């Protein structure tokens, strides 16, 4: 039976030994754990890398952990700059990141081009806000409506993201960006004139978003628009819905909430049936009016889900599922509210049920929706386990780099492997040091011959 065979994938982001380096002869030195350690002469000064020889023939690349006395490995050159930055950012505390970003901002402001461009963008944005002051005032008045009570948080959230995601402005600004910014500004003002002539107040307010995007493209170029477009587009949630959209949404939402709540009450054993937008439970008629349609919960929760997708570091399919689940979660929470009220009307007095329905339920709905969203993210994070190819470890702990940018790197301690529990191999390493095919770390018993 041949000795244990361990191979490394030269294309893996964590692969520290390539086929060419493994083919070169190495020097055997005694190891404290027993056996011999083969030290490669290709990079004799590299800290934290060892080539362990088991039985005098097989080679194994080992990353020494900080606990084992080795140096912390630097991000691998094969990782992109965004991936290395994501790893560093995740390891820092929030306030240290904030301090670093403020220091970077001050350094960039010493550059005349950066300072002039940022001041110009700020001045044009101020002029744009002054031009849209009537529409912004209408939006501020709409925030008094409980359905749009979240509106004041939206501009603060967008401003915070603009500062957090800010990058240096590339010089010079391309001519295509200048033309695109001018065209977007002209289109926004043209649409605003048409909306004003027909007295469509909501459309007039909405044109502020493409107008401010045009200012950023015109003065900052495409490099600025790449990191600023999402916070700028998020400003749309600070405005109320158009009256036509509200009227078209109220009816279906009321009907859906009534049907789901009636079915839930019937499932609980109550004799309930639906008459239009009313639920009849015995002699009691529970009406699902406009305020009970769930439109308020829907608008707030959609804005919350979009903001969560923006700040979270997840894959595109996870973000798509989170956005698609915003509407079902909002409808489910509202139906639970109506169902609980119907049950309380049967088991408690009317005054207590009214107090729960109008006062307490509004305080519970958002935490309940957040709990559902958290449970959904927990399930999504455990549906698929990322398979990361890297060096095998014998008796050391290795910190695995993330599979892709945007995922928080988690330190995974690898247990000592002494030939137990073989892992299937796609290829192996011959005694001469040549690899056959591309394979990840292979630990196990080779196939018998003869």
Secondary structure, DSSP 8 states (H G I E B T S, - for coil): ---------TTSTT----HHHHHS-EEEEE-TTSSEEEEESSSTT-TTEEEEEETTTEEEEEE--GGGT-------TTS-HHHHHHHHHHHS-HHHHHHHHHHHHHHHHTSHHHHHHHHHHHHHHHHHHHHTHHHHHHHHHHTTSGGGTTHHHHHHHHHHHHHHT-----SS--HHHHHHHHHHHHHHHHHHHHHHHTT-HHHHHHHHHHHHHHHHHHHH-HHHHHHHHHHHHGGGGGS---HHHHHHHHHHHHHHHHHHHHHHHHHTT--EEEETTEEEETTEEEE--GGGSSHHHHHHHHHHHHHHHHHS---HHHHHHHHHHHHHHHHHHHHHHHHHHHHHHHHS-HHHHHHIIIIIHHHHHHHHHHHHHHHHHHHHHHHS---------SS--EE---SSTTS---EE-----SS-S----S--B-TTS-B-S------S------
